[in-house]
Amino acid sequence: MTSITIGEAREHLADLGNRASLRGERVVVTRRGKRLFALVPVEDMDLLERLEDKMDLEAIEASRNEPTKPWAQVKKELGL
């Protein structure tokens, strides 16, 4: 994975976009040595979103077995 400064990213954004989209390259953009963000191929982003969706669905499924309380009881406990 390539790492470049934000100044370099500004100067070469079109080239970086091509490197990510056409060659599948991942580029980390830094400022003062701190990682700020990454430029990645759209396929990587799509995969990440699918994984997040899967994790969300698993969390929802797991929470279905958790005990619940009526809203009125929750409001009373919170003093609302």
C-alpha positions as CSV (number, residue, x, y, z in Angstrom):
1,M,0.0,0.0,0.0
2,T,1.3,3.4,-1.0
3,S,1.4,6.3,1.5
4,I,1.6,10.0,0.4
5,T,1.1,13.4,1.9
6,I,-2.0,15.4,1.5
7,G,0.0,18.0,-0.5
8,E,1.0,15.3,-3.0
9,A,-2.5,14.0,-3.1
10,R,-3.8,17.5,-4.1
11,E,-1.2,17.7,-6.9
12,H,-1.8,14.2,-8.3
13,L,-5.5,13.5,-7.6
14,A,-6.4,12.5,-11.1
15,D,-3.4,10.1,-11.3
16,L,-4.3,8.6,-7.9
17,G,-7.8,8.1,-9.0
18,N,-6.6,6.2,-12.0
19,R,-4.2,4.1,-9.9
20,A,-7.0,3.1,-7.6
21,S,-9.7,2.4,-10.2
22,L,-7.6,0.9,-13.0
23,R,-4.8,-0.9,-11.1
24,G,-6.6,-1.6,-7.8
25,E,-4.0,0.3,-5.9
26,R,-4.7,1.5,-2.3
27,V,-3.3,4.8,-1.3
28,V,-3.1,6.2,2.3
29,V,-3.1,10.0,2.5
30,T,-1.2,11.5,5.5
31,R,-0.7,14.8,7.2
32,R,2.3,15.3,9.4
33,G,2.8,11.6,9.6
34,K,-0.8,10.9,10.7
35,R,-3.0,8.7,8.4
36,L,-6.1,10.7,7.3
37,F,-7.9,8.7,4.8
38,A,-7.4,6.2,2.0
39,L,-8.2,6.1,-1.7
40,V,-9.3,2.6,-2.6
41,P,-10.9,0.9,-5.6
42,V,-14.7,1.0,-5.6
43,E,-14.7,-2.8,-5.4
44,D,-13.0,-2.6,-2.0
45,M,-15.5,-0.1,-0.8
46,D,-18.4,-2.3,-2.0
47,L,-17.0,-5.2,-0.1
48,L,-16.6,-3.2,3.0
49,E,-20.2,-2.1,2.8
50,R,-21.4,-5.6,2.3
51,L,-19.4,-6.8,5.3
52,E,-20.8,-3.9,7.4
53,D,-24.4,-4.9,6.3
54,K,-23.7,-8.5,7.3
55,M,-22.4,-7.5,10.7
56,D,-25.5,-5.2,11.2
57,L,-27.9,-8.0,10.3
58,E,-26.0,-10.4,12.7
59,A,-26.3,-7.9,15.5
60,I,-30.0,-7.4,14.9
61,E,-30.6,-11.2,14.9
62,A,-28.6,-11.6,18.1
63,S,-30.6,-8.8,19.8
64,R,-33.9,-10.5,19.1
65,N,-33.3,-12.8,22.1
66,E,-32.6,-9.9,24.5
67,P,-35.3,-9.1,27.0
68,T,-37.3,-6.0,26.4
69,K,-39.2,-3.5,28.6
70,P,-42.3,-1.5,27.9
71,W,-41.6,2.1,26.9
72,A,-43.7,3.4,29.8
73,Q,-41.4,1.5,32.2
74,V,-38.3,2.8,30.6
75,K,-39.6,6.4,30.8
76,K,-40.4,5.9,34.5
77,E,-37.0,4.5,35.3
78,L,-35.4,7.5,33.5
79,G,-37.6,10.0,35.2
80,L,-39.2,11.2,31.9
